[in-house]
Amino acid sequence: VSDPLPPPPRPLPTRSPNNVPVSSTKPVSKTTAAASDVDLNVSLDIKWENCQLGPLAVDYIPCLDNWKAIKELKSRRRMEHRERHCPKPSPRCLAPLPIGYKVPVHWPKSRDMIWYSNVPHPKLVEYKKEQNWVRKSGDYFVFPGGGTQFKNGVRSYIDFIRKTLPAIKWGKNIRVILDVGCGVASFGGYLLDKDVITMSFAPKDEHESQIQFALERGIPAILSVIGTQKLTFPDNAYDLIHCARCRVHWDGDGGKPLLELNRVLKPGGYFIWSATPVYRDDERDSKVWKSMVALTTSLCWKIVAKTVDSTGVGLVIYQKPSSYSCYKQRKEKLPPLCEQKTNQNVSWYEPLSYCISRLPVDRMGNLLRWSTPWPQRLSSKPPSLPSEPDAEDIFIEDTKHWAALVSEVYLDGLAISLGRIRNVMDMNAGYGG
């Protein structure tokens, strides 16, 4: 869509077939239903055709492949050309399947191999042949679990992080992660073994369809970039953020890219940065490291670990503060704290801010605590729950509703083999139950 949709109507309590309290929208009137029928009939008259773009049609994404709008950009210095530029009116055509497309390899086998014909982009194999990202083997792409910073493999890298900072307990206090510039998302793919869900993202760039590789493998991923606009995530969303040579200039534009990470990182959460400025001392890397030290100090981020592994690759782990004490003690109040009236959760097409997002508080103004460890977190009251008096009741009802519906209907009552389904998009997901 070219513009964010308005919020849905407030849910009203109803009952499910199992007499479980659920949430639903207001009943639809006969007039509204009739209007909907008219709209439906009109839509059925549309004749869909394949996008006439030659070989490019297979990977066509209207909002990212709007070449006319991209050519008219005044600058590309801040990755504006990798951001969304949706054409108007929206194209009415279908992206065709690649020639020779096959039913995808099933999970968990798909994490390690996918059909070449489903994502026929061999350039990445050549680009990253020395880094063991991906290889072509017969009719398949094979993912050995290597990476630019994973010289001993991603499993070894994940274990190296745990040993470096034992406070990071995969699948317990660390459940949701954001991986910036993820490549083919092997880091997130192997963290699934640790009961960790990683949202991996990267732009659509010269590395071709790295996100398409990730999704074909069955790993959660989206196309996105830290450019001039905010990420489409709410405040305080992630337990940990990871960047391994993700090619983001964190100190660029006055530090706005790192301020955006600070916004979506939970208080007390961690940022892992594995890049050459951490462990090399040449002139360029030293300059970047010095800038990073100044910027993270101004954000009150604390270095809790900095080390180098046996292959010579290093990383630094920062921790975001969980109180205002450091912010108040800063001699120079830059970047400033965001205004209290600022709604930081509004992120669609919003420009990056030059301010530190405020820490979340409850209705009494008390700072919110860290989320409950997983798996208790699934059904416990989220710290970020809205402050309305009935918000907790609605959350509990929604949790019960989906627990019953998934177990009694989705798993057993649908003519779908859910064991063959890996990637699911939940529209208007509410609390994600």
Beta strands, then each sheet from edge to edge (+ up, - down):
strand 1: 12-15
strand 2: 21-24
strand 3: 49-50
strand 4: 93-94
strand 5: 113-115
strand 6: 135-137
strand 7: 140-142
strand 8: 176-180
strand 9: 197-202
strand 10: 221-223
strand 11: 238-244
strand 12: 265-274
strand 13: 302-308
strand 14: 314-319
sheet 1: 1+ 2-
sheet 2: 3+ 4+
sheet 3: 5+ 7- 6+
sheet 4: 10+ 9+ 8+ 11+ 12+ 14- 13+
end
